[in-house]
Amino acid sequence: LFLLHTAAQGLIAAGLAHERRIRIFRFLLGGPCPLRDLPFAVRIPAHPLQVHLSTLQAGGFVARVNNQVSATVPNHPLAKALAKLIQRGAVR
């Protein structure tokens, strides 16, 4: 159980451990975005964006459905705290 908890924390922490991932997540908190429009909206080239989206998805911070990307907040205390800090603008 401890290893599962630690692994989950690692994925959550990694999800928002980069300036670009924070930018993507903050943007998506405003609502879903078509995947094709996201590189322009967040000013990140398509390939690096895909890498960051994969990391965010592994941490539970984004969901992709029908070519739409949206923000999600995992049901974990660490994820909720990080998301709240980002929503309040405390993390840049």
NUMAR-192237 format. One record per atom (N, C-alpha, C, CB): residue number from 0; residue in one letter; atom name; x, y, z. Coordinates in nm, 2 decimals. Glycine has a CB too. Example, Ala and Ser with C-alpha at 12.3 -4.5 7.8 and 13.67 -1.06 7.14 Angstrom:
// NUMAR-192237
0  A  N  1.32  -0.57  0.78
0  A  CA  1.23  -0.45  0.78
0  A  C  1.32  -0.33  0.78
0  A  CB  1.13  -0.45  0.90
1  S  N  1.28  -0.22  0.71
1  S  CA  1.37  -0.11  0.71
1  S  C  1.29  0.00  0.79
1  S  CB  1.41  -0.06  0.57
This chain:
// NUMAR-192237
0  L  N  0.08  -0.12  0.00
0  L  CA  0.00  0.00  0.00
0  L  C  0.09  0.13  0.00
0  L  CB  -0.09  0.00  0.12
1  F  N  0.19  0.13  0.08
1  F  CA  0.28  0.24  0.09
1  F  C  0.34  0.27  -0.05
1  F  CB  0.39  0.22  0.19
2  L  N  0.39  0.16  -0.12
2  L  CA  0.45  0.18  -0.25
2  L  C  0.35  0.24  -0.35
2  L  CB  0.50  0.05  -0.30
3  L  N  0.22  0.20  -0.35
3  L  CA  0.12  0.25  -0.44
3  L  C  0.10  0.40  -0.41
3  L  CB  -0.01  0.17  -0.42
4  H  N  0.09  0.43  -0.28
4  H  CA  0.07  0.57  -0.24
4  H  C  0.19  0.66  -0.28
4  H  CB  0.05  0.58  -0.09
5  T  N  0.31  0.61  -0.27
5  T  CA  0.43  0.68  -0.31
5  T  C  0.43  0.70  -0.46
5  T  CB  0.55  0.61  -0.25
6  A  N  0.40  0.59  -0.53
6  A  CA  0.40  0.60  -0.68
6  A  C  0.30  0.70  -0.73
6  A  CB  0.37  0.46  -0.74
7  A  N  0.18  0.70  -0.66
7  A  CA  0.07  0.80  -0.70
7  A  C  0.12  0.94  -0.68
7  A  CB  -0.06  0.77  -0.62
8  Q  N  0.19  0.97  -0.56
8  Q  CA  0.24  1.10  -0.53
8  Q  C  0.35  1.14  -0.63
8  Q  CB  0.30  1.10  -0.39
9  G  N  0.43  1.05  -0.67
9  G  CA  0.53  1.07  -0.77
9  G  C  0.47  1.12  -0.91
9  G  CB  0.62  0.95  -0.80
10  L  N  0.37  1.05  -0.95
10  L  CA  0.30  1.08  -1.08
10  L  C  0.24  1.22  -1.07
10  L  CB  0.20  0.98  -1.12
11  I  N  0.17  1.24  -0.95
11  I  CA  0.11  1.37  -0.93
11  I  C  0.21  1.48  -0.93
11  I  CB  0.02  1.37  -0.80
12  A  N  0.31  1.47  -0.86
12  A  CA  0.42  1.57  -0.85
12  A  C  0.48  1.60  -0.98
12  A  CB  0.52  1.53  -0.74
13  A  N  0.51  1.49  -1.06
13  A  CA  0.57  1.50  -1.19
13  A  C  0.48  1.57  -1.28
13  A  CB  0.61  1.37  -1.24
14  G  N  0.35  1.55  -1.27
14  G  CA  0.25  1.61  -1.36
14  G  C  0.26  1.76  -1.36
14  G  CB  0.11  1.57  -1.32
15  L  N  0.29  1.83  -1.25
15  L  CA  0.29  1.97  -1.24
15  L  C  0.43  2.02  -1.21
15  L  CB  0.19  2.02  -1.15
16  A  N  0.54  1.95  -1.24
16  A  CA  0.67  1.98  -1.21
16  A  C  0.75  2.06  -1.32
16  A  CB  0.75  1.86  -1.17
17  H  N  0.67  2.11  -1.41
17  H  CA  0.74  2.18  -1.52
17  H  C  0.66  2.31  -1.56
17  H  CB  0.76  2.09  -1.65
18  E  N  0.72  2.41  -1.59
18  E  CA  0.66  2.54  -1.62
18  E  C  0.55  2.52  -1.73
18  E  CB  0.76  2.64  -1.66
19  R  N  0.59  2.45  -1.84
19  R  CA  0.50  2.43  -1.95
19  R  C  0.37  2.35  -1.91
19  R  CB  0.57  2.36  -2.07
20  R  N  0.39  2.25  -1.82
20  R  CA  0.28  2.17  -1.78
20  R  C  0.18  2.25  -1.69
20  R  CB  0.32  2.04  -1.70
21  I  N  0.24  2.34  -1.61
21  I  CA  0.16  2.43  -1.53
21  I  C  0.08  2.52  -1.63
21  I  CB  0.25  2.51  -1.43
22  R  N  0.15  2.58  -1.73
22  R  CA  0.08  2.66  -1.82
22  R  C  -0.04  2.59  -1.89
22  R  CB  0.18  2.72  -1.93
23  I  N  -0.01  2.47  -1.94
23  I  CA  -0.12  2.39  -2.00
23  I  C  -0.24  2.37  -1.91
23  I  CB  -0.06  2.25  -2.05
24  F  N  -0.21  2.32  -1.79
24  F  CA  -0.31  2.29  -1.69
24  F  C  -0.39  2.42  -1.66
24  F  CB  -0.25  2.23  -1.56
25  R  N  -0.32  2.53  -1.63
25  R  CA  -0.39  2.65  -1.60
25  R  C  -0.48  2.69  -1.72
25  R  CB  -0.29  2.77  -1.57
26  F  N  -0.44  2.68  -1.84
26  F  CA  -0.52  2.72  -1.95
26  F  C  -0.64  2.63  -1.96
26  F  CB  -0.44  2.70  -2.08
27  L  N  -0.62  2.50  -1.94
27  L  CA  -0.73  2.40  -1.95
27  L  C  -0.83  2.41  -1.83
27  L  CB  -0.68  2.26  -1.95
28  L  N  -0.79  2.47  -1.72
28  L  CA  -0.89  2.50  -1.61
28  L  C  -1.00  2.59  -1.66
28  L  CB  -0.82  2.56  -1.49
29  G  N  -0.98  2.67  -1.77
29  G  CA  -1.08  2.76  -1.82
29  G  C  -1.18  2.68  -1.91
29  G  CB  -1.01  2.86  -1.91
30  G  N  -1.16  2.56  -1.94
30  G  CA  -1.25  2.48  -2.01
30  G  C  -1.18  2.39  -2.12
30  G  CB  -1.35  2.56  -2.08
31  P  N  -1.25  2.29  -2.17
31  P  CA  -1.19  2.20  -2.27
31  P  C  -1.14  2.28  -2.39
31  P  CB  -1.29  2.09  -2.31
32  C  N  -1.05  2.22  -2.46
32  C  CA  -0.99  2.28  -2.58
32  C  C  -0.97  2.17  -2.69
32  C  CB  -0.86  2.35  -2.55
33  P  N  -1.00  2.20  -2.81
33  P  CA  -0.97  2.10  -2.92
33  P  C  -0.82  2.08  -2.92
33  P  CB  -1.02  2.14  -3.06
34  L  N  -0.78  1.95  -2.93
34  L  CA  -0.64  1.92  -2.93
34  L  C  -0.56  2.00  -3.04
34  L  CB  -0.62  1.77  -2.95
35  R  N  -0.62  2.01  -3.16
35  R  CA  -0.55  2.08  -3.27
35  R  C  -0.53  2.23  -3.24
35  R  CB  -0.64  2.07  -3.40
36  D  N  -0.61  2.29  -3.15
36  D  CA  -0.59  2.43  -3.12
36  D  C  -0.50  2.46  -3.00
36  D  CB  -0.73  2.49  -3.09
37  L  N  -0.47  2.35  -2.92
37  L  CA  -0.39  2.37  -2.80
37  L  C  -0.25  2.42  -2.82
37  L  CB  -0.39  2.24  -2.73
38  P  N  -0.18  2.38  -2.92
38  P  CA  -0.04  2.43  -2.94
38  P  C  -0.04  2.58  -2.96
38  P  CB  0.03  2.37  -3.06
39  F  N  -0.14  2.64  -3.03
39  F  CA  -0.14  2.78  -3.05
39  F  C  -0.19  2.85  -2.92
39  F  CB  -0.24  2.81  -3.16
40  A  N  -0.28  2.79  -2.85
40  A  CA  -0.34  2.86  -2.73
40  A  C  -0.23  2.87  -2.62
40  A  CB  -0.46  2.78  -2.68
41  V  N  -0.15  2.77  -2.60
41  V  CA  -0.05  2.77  -2.50
41  V  C  0.09  2.80  -2.54
41  V  CB  -0.05  2.64  -2.42
42  R  N  0.10  2.82  -2.68
42  R  CA  0.23  2.86  -2.74
42  R  C  0.34  2.76  -2.71
42  R  CB  0.28  3.00  -2.69
43  I  N  0.31  2.63  -2.73
43  I  CA  0.40  2.52  -2.72
43  I  C  0.40  2.44  -2.85
43  I  CB  0.38  2.44  -2.59
44  P  N  0.51  2.41  -2.91
44  P  CA  0.50  2.33  -3.03
44  P  C  0.44  2.20  -3.01
44  P  CB  0.65  2.31  -3.09
45  A  N  0.38  2.14  -3.12
45  A  CA  0.30  2.02  -3.11
45  A  C  0.38  1.90  -3.04
45  A  CB  0.26  1.98  -3.24
46  H  N  0.50  1.87  -3.08
46  H  CA  0.57  1.75  -3.03
46  H  C  0.59  1.77  -2.88
46  H  CB  0.70  1.73  -3.10
47  P  N  0.66  1.88  -2.83
47  P  CA  0.68  1.89  -2.69
47  P  C  0.54  1.89  -2.61
47  P  CB  0.76  2.02  -2.66
48  L  N  0.44  1.95  -2.67
48  L  CA  0.31  1.96  -2.61
48  L  C  0.26  1.82  -2.59
48  L  CB  0.21  2.04  -2.70
49  Q  N  0.27  1.73  -2.68
49  Q  CA  0.23  1.59  -2.67
49  Q  C  0.30  1.52  -2.55
49  Q  CB  0.25  1.51  -2.80
50  V  N  0.43  1.55  -2.54
50  V  CA  0.51  1.49  -2.43
50  V  C  0.45  1.54  -2.29
50  V  CB  0.66  1.52  -2.44
51  H  N  0.43  1.67  -2.28
51  H  CA  0.38  1.73  -2.16
51  H  C  0.24  1.68  -2.13
51  H  CB  0.38  1.88  -2.17
52  L  N  0.15  1.67  -2.23
52  L  CA  0.02  1.61  -2.21
52  L  C  0.02  1.47  -2.16
52  L  CB  -0.06  1.62  -2.34
53  S  N  0.11  1.39  -2.21
53  S  CA  0.13  1.25  -2.16
53  S  C  0.16  1.25  -2.01
53  S  CB  0.23  1.18  -2.24
54  T  N  0.25  1.34  -1.97
54  T  CA  0.29  1.35  -1.83
54  T  C  0.17  1.39  -1.75
54  T  CB  0.41  1.44  -1.81
55  L  N  0.10  1.50  -1.79
55  L  CA  -0.02  1.55  -1.72
55  L  C  -0.12  1.44  -1.71
55  L  CB  -0.07  1.67  -1.79
56  Q  N  -0.14  1.36  -1.82
56  Q  CA  -0.24  1.26  -1.82
56  Q  C  -0.20  1.15  -1.72
56  Q  CB  -0.26  1.20  -1.96
57  A  N  -0.08  1.11  -1.72
57  A  CA  -0.03  1.01  -1.62
57  A  C  -0.05  1.05  -1.48
57  A  CB  0.12  0.98  -1.65
58  G  N  -0.04  1.18  -1.45
58  G  CA  -0.07  1.23  -1.32
58  G  C  -0.21  1.26  -1.29
58  G  CB  0.01  1.36  -1.30
59  G  N  -0.30  1.24  -1.39
59  G  CA  -0.44  1.26  -1.37
59  G  C  -0.49  1.40  -1.39
59  G  CB  -0.48  1.21  -1.24
60  F  N  -0.41  1.49  -1.45
60  F  CA  -0.45  1.63  -1.46
60  F  C  -0.51  1.66  -1.59
60  F  CB  -0.32  1.71  -1.44
61  V  N  -0.51  1.58  -1.69
61  V  CA  -0.58  1.61  -1.81
61  V  C  -0.65  1.48  -1.86
61  V  CB  -0.49  1.66  -1.92
62  A  N  -0.76  1.50  -1.93
62  A  CA  -0.83  1.39  -2.00
62  A  C  -0.84  1.43  -2.14
62  A  CB  -0.97  1.36  -1.93
63  R  N  -0.83  1.33  -2.23
63  R  CA  -0.85  1.35  -2.37
63  R  C  -0.97  1.26  -2.41
63  R  CB  -0.72  1.30  -2.46
64  V  N  -1.07  1.33  -2.47
64  V  CA  -1.19  1.26  -2.52
64  V  C  -1.23  1.32  -2.65
64  V  CB  -1.31  1.27  -2.41
65  N  N  -1.24  1.24  -2.75
65  N  CA  -1.29  1.29  -2.88
65  N  C  -1.21  1.41  -2.93
65  N  CB  -1.44  1.32  -2.88
66  N  N  -1.08  1.41  -2.93
66  N  CA  -0.99  1.51  -2.97
66  N  C  -1.01  1.64  -2.89
66  N  CB  -1.02  1.54  -3.12
67  Q  N  -1.07  1.63  -2.77
67  Q  CA  -1.08  1.75  -2.68
67  Q  C  -0.99  1.72  -2.56
67  Q  CB  -1.23  1.77  -2.64
68  V  N  -0.93  1.82  -2.51
68  V  CA  -0.84  1.80  -2.39
68  V  C  -0.91  1.89  -2.28
68  V  CB  -0.69  1.84  -2.42
69  S  N  -0.92  1.83  -2.16
69  S  CA  -0.97  1.91  -2.05
69  S  C  -0.89  1.88  -1.93
69  S  CB  -1.12  1.87  -2.03
70  A  N  -0.90  1.98  -1.83
70  A  CA  -0.83  1.96  -1.70
70  A  C  -0.92  1.88  -1.61
70  A  CB  -0.81  2.10  -1.64
71  T  N  -0.85  1.80  -1.53
71  T  CA  -0.91  1.72  -1.43
71  T  C  -0.82  1.73  -1.30
71  T  CB  -0.94  1.57  -1.47
72  V  N  -0.88  1.71  -1.19
72  V  CA  -0.81  1.71  -1.06
72  V  C  -0.82  1.58  -1.00
72  V  CB  -0.85  1.83  -0.97
73  P  N  -0.71  1.50  -0.99
73  P  CA  -0.72  1.37  -0.92
73  P  C  -0.77  1.38  -0.78
73  P  CB  -0.58  1.30  -0.92
74  N  N  -0.84  1.28  -0.73
74  N  CA  -0.89  1.28  -0.60
74  N  C  -0.78  1.23  -0.50
74  N  CB  -1.02  1.18  -0.59
75  H  N  -0.69  1.32  -0.48
75  H  CA  -0.57  1.30  -0.40
75  H  C  -0.54  1.43  -0.33
75  H  CB  -0.45  1.24  -0.48
76  P  N  -0.51  1.43  -0.20
76  P  CA  -0.48  1.55  -0.13
76  P  C  -0.37  1.64  -0.19
76  P  CB  -0.44  1.53  0.01
77  L  N  -0.26  1.57  -0.24
77  L  CA  -0.15  1.65  -0.30
77  L  C  -0.20  1.71  -0.43
77  L  CB  -0.03  1.55  -0.33
78  A  N  -0.27  1.64  -0.51
78  A  CA  -0.32  1.69  -0.64
78  A  C  -0.42  1.81  -0.62
78  A  CB  -0.39  1.58  -0.72
79  K  N  -0.50  1.79  -0.52
79  K  CA  -0.60  1.90  -0.49
79  K  C  -0.53  2.03  -0.44
79  K  CB  -0.70  1.86  -0.38
80  A  N  -0.43  2.01  -0.36
80  A  CA  -0.35  2.13  -0.31
80  A  C  -0.27  2.19  -0.42
80  A  CB  -0.25  2.08  -0.20
81  L  N  -0.21  2.12  -0.51
81  L  CA  -0.14  2.18  -0.62
81  L  C  -0.23  2.25  -0.72
81  L  CB  -0.06  2.07  -0.70
82  A  N  -0.35  2.19  -0.75
82  A  CA  -0.44  2.25  -0.84
82  A  C  -0.50  2.38  -0.78
82  A  CB  -0.56  2.15  -0.86
83  K  N  -0.52  2.38  -0.65
83  K  CA  -0.57  2.50  -0.58
83  K  C  -0.47  2.61  -0.59
83  K  CB  -0.61  2.47  -0.43
84  L  N  -0.34  2.58  -0.57
84  L  CA  -0.23  2.68  -0.58
84  L  C  -0.23  2.74  -0.72
84  L  CB  -0.10  2.62  -0.54
85  I  N  -0.24  2.65  -0.82
85  I  CA  -0.23  2.70  -0.96
85  I  C  -0.36  2.79  -0.99
85  I  CB  -0.23  2.58  -1.05
86  Q  N  -0.47  2.75  -0.95
86  Q  CA  -0.59  2.82  -0.97
86  Q  C  -0.59  2.96  -0.91
86  Q  CB  -0.72  2.75  -0.91
87  R  N  -0.52  2.97  -0.79
87  R  CA  -0.51  3.10  -0.72
87  R  C  -0.40  3.19  -0.78
87  R  CB  -0.49  3.08  -0.57
88  G  N  -0.32  3.13  -0.87
88  G  CA  -0.21  3.20  -0.92
88  G  C  -0.08  3.21  -0.84
88  G  CB  -0.25  3.34  -0.95
89  A  N  -0.08  3.12  -0.74
89  A  CA  0.03  3.12  -0.65
89  A  C  0.15  3.05  -0.71
89  A  CB  0.00  3.04  -0.52
90  V  N  0.13  2.98  -0.82
90  V  CA  0.24  2.91  -0.89
90  V  C  0.25  2.96  -1.03
90  V  CB  0.22  2.75  -0.89
91  R  N  0.36  3.00  -1.07
91  R  CA  0.38  3.06  -1.20
91  R  C  0.46  2.97  -1.29
91  R  CB  0.44  3.20  -1.20
